[in-house]
Amino acid sequence: MEQDKGVATFVIQVQFQQNATWQGTIDWLDAKKTQRFRSVLEMIKLMDEALADGMEEPAWLEEGVKTA
């Protein structure tokens, strides 16, 4: 699937708020992948990796990732 660089669609589900941050799941709709996050910073890093140019392997592909 050809995708414009710098454009992606995410659905963020915040399940908990603890220690002044969010925990939940993020769905990357374009790649049909889901990943849990433990902080807002981790969520932003996942989004940044999804939009990256592919120079490094994103966390979306690591063990524990479930596909939608």
ZIZISUL-V215918 format. One line per field, one symbol per residue. ss: DSSP state (H for helix, E for strand, C for the rest). A space follows every 50 residues. Layout:
ss->???
This chain:
ss->CCCCCCCCCEEEEEEEEECCEEEEEEEECCCCEEEEECCHHHHHHHHHHH HCCCCCCCHHHCCCCEEC
